[in-house]
Amino acid sequence: MTNKNINIIYRLSFLSMTMIFAILLFLKENIYKYAYVIAMLEAFTTAIYWSTYQLYLYNVSKEFKDIKNYMSIQIMSKYVINILFVLFFGSMITFTSYKEVFLISIIIGI
C-alpha cells in the first residue's frame, strides 16, 4: 500500500469514529437497544485505525535498516500518541462538552 492510500483509510477511520459519536449523541437513552450494532461499528473502526497505524509505522521504518530503530520508533510513537490523545480529548470533555469533541473529530476526519 502506498502512503496516500494509508492516509485515506486512516482518515476514514476518524470519520467512522465521528459517525459513531453522532449515533451515540442521537440515540441518547435508547442506546441500549442498539448496543451490539454500535459495538460492531466501533470494533470495525478500531481495526481500521490500528491496522493503518501499523502500516504507517512499517512504511516509516523501511528507511531504517536496523530493527532496533524500528521498534524504538514504534513504541515511542504509540505511547506519545496514546498519551496526547487521552489528555487532549479528556480535558476537552471535562472543560467543554461532548459537542466540541464531536466537532473536532469531524474536522480531523476530513
C-alpha positions as CSV (number, residue, x, y, z in Angstrom):
1,M,0.0,0.0,0.0
2,T,1.2,3.5,-0.7
3,N,1.3,6.2,1.9
4,K,-1.5,8.0,0.1
5,N,-3.9,5.0,0.4
6,I,-2.9,4.5,4.0
7,N,-3.6,8.2,4.8
8,I,-7.0,7.9,3.1
9,I,-8.0,4.8,5.1
10,Y,-6.6,6.3,8.3
11,R,-8.8,9.4,7.8
12,L,-11.8,7.2,7.1
13,S,-11.3,5.6,10.5
14,F,-11.6,9.1,12.1
15,L,-14.7,9.8,10.0
16,S,-16.1,6.4,11.1
17,M,-15.5,7.2,14.8
18,T,-17.1,10.6,14.3
19,M,-20.2,8.8,12.9
20,I,-20.2,6.5,16.0
21,F,-20.1,9.6,18.2
22,A,-23.0,11.1,16.2
23,I,-25.0,8.0,16.6
24,L,-24.4,7.9,20.3
25,L,-25.4,11.5,20.7
26,F,-28.5,10.9,18.6
27,L,-29.7,7.8,20.4
28,K,-29.2,9.1,24.0
29,E,-31.5,6.9,26.2
30,N,-32.3,4.3,23.5
31,I,-28.6,3.3,23.1
32,Y,-29.2,0.0,24.9
33,K,-31.4,-1.2,22.0
34,Y,-28.5,-0.9,19.5
35,A,-25.6,-1.9,21.7
36,Y,-24.5,-4.8,19.5
37,V,-24.6,-2.8,16.3
38,I,-22.6,0.1,17.9
39,A,-20.1,-2.3,19.4
40,M,-19.6,-3.9,15.9
41,L,-19.1,-0.5,14.3
42,E,-16.7,0.6,17.0
43,A,-14.7,-2.7,16.6
44,F,-14.5,-2.2,12.8
45,T,-13.4,1.4,13.3
46,T,-10.8,0.4,15.8
47,A,-9.5,-2.3,13.5
48,I,-9.2,0.2,10.6
49,Y,-7.4,2.7,12.8
50,W,-4.8,0.4,14.3
51,S,-4.1,-1.5,11.1
52,T,-3.4,1.6,9.1
53,Y,-1.4,3.0,12.1
54,Q,0.8,-0.1,12.0
55,L,1.2,0.1,8.2
56,Y,2.2,3.7,8.5
57,L,4.9,2.9,11.1
58,Y,6.1,0.0,8.9
59,N,6.5,2.3,5.9
60,V,8.4,4.8,8.0
61,S,10.6,2.1,9.4
62,K,11.6,0.9,5.9
63,E,14.0,3.8,5.8
64,F,15.9,2.3,8.7
65,K,17.9,-0.9,8.3
66,D,18.1,-1.8,11.9
67,I,15.1,-3.4,13.6
68,K,16.1,-1.8,16.9
69,N,15.4,1.6,15.4
70,Y,12.0,0.4,14.1
71,M,11.0,-0.9,17.4
72,S,12.0,2.2,19.3
73,I,10.2,4.5,16.9
74,Q,7.1,2.3,17.0
75,I,7.0,2.1,20.8
76,M,7.7,5.8,21.3
77,S,5.1,6.8,18.7
78,K,2.5,4.6,20.1
79,Y,2.8,5.9,23.7
80,V,3.1,9.5,22.7
81,I,0.0,9.3,20.5
82,N,-1.9,7.5,23.2
83,I,-1.0,9.9,26.0
84,L,-1.6,13.1,23.9
85,F,-5.0,11.8,22.6
86,V,-6.3,10.9,26.1
87,L,-5.0,14.2,27.6
88,F,-6.4,16.4,24.8
89,F,-9.8,14.8,24.4
90,G,-10.2,14.1,28.1
91,S,-9.6,17.7,29.0
92,M,-11.9,18.9,26.2
93,I,-14.7,16.8,27.5
94,T,-14.1,18.0,31.1
95,F,-13.8,21.7,30.3
96,T,-16.2,22.0,27.4
97,S,-18.7,19.4,26.2
98,Y,-19.1,16.4,24.0
99,K,-20.3,18.5,21.2
100,E,-16.9,20.3,20.8
101,V,-15.1,16.9,20.9
102,F,-17.5,15.7,18.2
103,L,-16.8,18.8,16.1
104,I,-13.0,18.3,16.4
105,S,-13.4,14.6,15.5
106,I,-15.3,15.7,12.4
107,I,-12.6,18.2,11.4
108,I,-9.8,15.6,12.0
109,G,-11.8,13.0,10.0
110,I,-12.0,15.3,7.0
